[in-house]
Amino acid sequence: MEINFLALIAAACSTLVVGFIWYHPKVFGNAWMKESGTTEEKMKGANMALIFGLSLLYAFFIAFIIQMLTIHQWGALGMVGGDANIAKPSFAEFMADYGSAFRTFKHGALHGFMTGLFLAIPMVGTSALYERRSFKYVLISGGFWTVCFMIMGGIICAWQ
């Protein structure tokens, strides 16, 4: 089992595409600006190259973990200590039989959805409680990450 850096890069880039659509003023952009307290004046002074660059880096970090959550074969590898070379012969037989099982976009998107629902939304929601943000804000921001995790999971899981 090797890390597929092209899949991780593609998954990371997908978050920017989703973000351009999700936060467009005709989708959730205006509602997000209102709920987050952001104004167009604040946005004009931002260093967008830095914001997009760091967003892409953070998305790559997220993609790295999403692969462990969407590809079941990583779990099998973990059961032998992470090094297939030291595993018993039964591991090679198992991987020969099940090495590409559940490696579909649909399956990765399902795991991405569960990660968004049970990880991203609670994280955004908890921060929103302390920041005194609305439930609408939680739905917009948490929904964004859930959709991103679904697409990221789908890309990573299907790319072999």
N, C-alpha and C positions, 0 to 999 in steps of 0.2 A: 504494500500500500504506500503510494507516494503522494506527496502534496502536489496538486495540480495548480500551479501558480497562474496559468492562463484562465482557468475557471474562476479563481479567486479574484483576479483583476477584472474579469467581465462582470462578476457579481458585484464587486465594489462600484464599478462604473454605472451599473444599473440603478444604484441609489440616487445618483445625480439626475438621471433621466426621470425617475419617478418623482424626485423632488421638484424638477422643473414643471412637471405636470400638476402634481399635488398642490403645490404652493402658488400656482398661477392664480391671478386675481379672479378668474372666472370659475375656478374650482374651489379651493379652500384658502387661497391666499389672503383675501380680504378678511375673512372670518378669523384666520390665524393671527393676522396683524392686530385686529381688535382684541382678541382674547389674550394675546401675549404682551400687549401694550407697546408694540412696535409701530413706529410711524415711518412714512416715506423719507422724512428728513433724516432720521437715524440711519436708515439703510443707505442713503446717498454717501455718507462719510465712511462706509465700511470698505475694508480692503478685500474685495471679492476674490482676488487671486489667492490670498491666504486662506480665506474661508473655504473656497472650493478645494484647495489643495489639502488642507487639514481634514475636510469632510471625506475626501477620497482616501486618505490615510486611515482615518478611523473606520471607514467602511471596509477597508481591507482587513483590519484587525477583527471586525465583526465577522467577515466572510471566513476567516481562519477558524473561528469557533463554530460557525454555522455548519461547516463541513463535518465537524465531529458530531453534530446533532442530527444531520440528515443522512449520512452514509453509515449504514449499520456495520459495514466491514471495519470501520475504525474501532468499533466496540470489540469485535472479534480480535483485532490486533492488540487491543489493550489487555485482553484476557491472557495474552502470552508475554506481557511485559513490554510491548511496543516494538519488539525486534523479531520479525518473522524468521530470521536465520537461526535463532536459538529455540524455536518452537519445535514441538514433537511432530512427527510425520502426519499425525492426524489433522494438524492445522492445515497443512498443504492440501490434504484431501478435502477438508471442509471448504477451503477457499476455492478449490477446483469446482466443487459442486455449487457453491453459493456466492462466488466472488463478484457476480454482477447482479445478484438478486436485489430487487427494489431500487434499482438505479434508474429512476425515471424522473422527469420533470414534475409530474403529478405527485409522486411520493415526496420529493424534496419540498414542494410547495406545501404539502400537508404538514410536514415537520416545521417548516418556516411559519406557518399559520399558528401552530401550537406554541412555538417559541414567542411569537408576537403576543398572543393572547395571554400566556402565562408568565412571560418575562418582561417584554417591552412595555405593555400597558400598565402592569403594576409598578414598574420603575418610574414611568412618566407620571402615573397617578400619585405615587408617594411624593415625588418632588413637587407636583402641583399642589398638594395639600399644604406643604410648608411655604410654598411661594404664593399661596392664596390665589391660585389660578382656577378657572372654572372647569366643570366637567366637560364642557364643549372643547376646551383646550386639550384635555386628556384624550378625547376621542379623535381630534384632528391629529395631534402629535403621535399618540399611540397607534392610531390607524395607519399613519404614514409608515411607521416602523414595522407594523404587521404586514403591510403590503410589500415593503422592501424585503423583509425576511422571507416572505413567500417566493418572491422572484429570485432572490439570492439562493435560497434553498433549492429551488427548481433548477437553476443554472448549474449549481455545484453538483447536485445529485445526478443530473442527466449527463454532464460532461465527463466522458471517459476516455 
